[in-house]
Amino acid sequence: MRDNMDVDAGGVVEARASLVNVAEEIMSQITAIAAGDEVDRRCLTTRNSASVTSRSTGSAPPAIGAADMEAPRFRHCELVKFATGLLTAAGLERPMATSVARILVEADLLGHDTHGLAQCPDYLRDIESGSMERSGGIEIVTDYPAAAVWDGNRLPGPWLVEEAIAAATRKAEVCDTGTIIIRRSHHIGCLAAYLERPARNGMVVLIGCSDPSAATVAPFGGVGAVMTPNPLGIGYPTADDPIMIDMSTSITTNAKCGPASRCEQRLAGLWLVDAHGGATDDPTVLGADPDGALLPLGGPDRGHKGYSLGLAVEALSQGLSGFGRAAAPRDWEAAVFVQVINPISFAGLAAFAQETQWLAEACRSAQAGDPALRGRLPGEAGLRCKAERLRDGVPIRTEVWAELKNYARGMGELVPVCRDLRHLLYRDEADLGEILAEPRF
């Protein structure tokens, strides 16, 4: 097993030296605390330090709750290494593990915590059960200069989507646009996590996803689930930061209803429909007998808008892939639409950025009753959140971190990155004793 660890001797020596240095620093901090001295507690535990000024001017990142305020924070690069180690130890090929870890942590950076490392335990369970394939390749169903259809063979969704964006970009550089449709992908995570890089590289990127094996969203005016939330992501450049649109075509998502149901909380609006056709804010109607469903974007009054968008996403992903609900799949086999458009092939990138920048500035300057909401653009809050978390660390909810640590400890020596980097990751005070009690390699 050790032959597959990919840890060279130099790296081990460096990691050992780093662990010794940090352990000694922590011990000196504990000694100072005992003496009543003021110390820098960031190596022990950190707290949210979002700027008060940014909150007052309406430039704050997504709202941070009490759980986030108390959550331990970690350097994003170490979280990527840690998650890569967990996924690799579970059997995922290293390039795939790295891609999955990178996209999950990017979601956390952007403030989409429900689709960040909170998804990792589910992925680990799916690897163990075989629902997510550990290795293999993409099957090319069709391939043309500007378009292709891939069979993802239930490989990790983040890896497949990153590969698809790269392939679509190459096609767009030659053929003006490039479109890759993936069928039978595993979960692809947060769409916003894919948008910044191609947009900053001067491309327009569109992503749509649906899952033909599941149904949790009712059609407008109907009772009973027919579709999935079918998120749609669009990223494009401006002369400044890119615009990053990530929206579900349902009024809320499964990921938000689950925690609310477990905590016996009501939703903020009538976002679901029960089995009798009544709009409700009770998340427990999902999974009830008979079952309720999510409402399309627009809710009980204007849900035809989200319903239409949801239909479009299913057509672009399942229809163009040639694999969808008509095949009655039972396992997670998502369909994904990826398209990249090269502005250079149209009026030019400079002209495109001029127009998008003008509109962005007009939206920012628009008057609003609440200054905190004035002209905020899609993705703006996420990018501000990312800047804060790159500076101050990425908060991981306590229950999520506890589960990830349990996986790491269960895998033991199969996860060298966990052992070598634990002093950077385990910053909650309850773990200090464990860190200092571990042998100094």
Secondary structure, 3 states (H helix, E strand, C coil): CHHHCCCCHHHHHHHHHHHHHHHHHHHHHHHHHHCCCCCCHHHCCCCCCCCHHHHHCCCCCCCCCHHHHHCCEECHHHHHHHHHHHHHHCCCCHHHHHHHHHHHHHHHHCCCHHHCHHHHHHHHHHHHHCCCCCCCCCEEEEECCCEEEEECCCCCHHHHHHHHHHHHHHHHHHHCEEEEEEEEECCCCCHHHHCHHHHHCCCEEEEEEECCCCCCECCCCCCCCCECCCCEEEEECCCCCCEEEEECCECCCHHHHHHHHHCCCCCCCCCEECCCCCEECCHHHCCCCCCCEECECCHHHHHHHHHHHHHHHHHHHHHHHCCCHHHCCCCCCEEEEEEEECHHHCCCHHHHHHHHHHHHHHHHHCCCCCHHHCCCCCCHHHHHHHHHHHHHCEECCHHHHHHHHHHHHHHHHHCHHHHHHHHHHCCCHHHHHHHHHCCCC
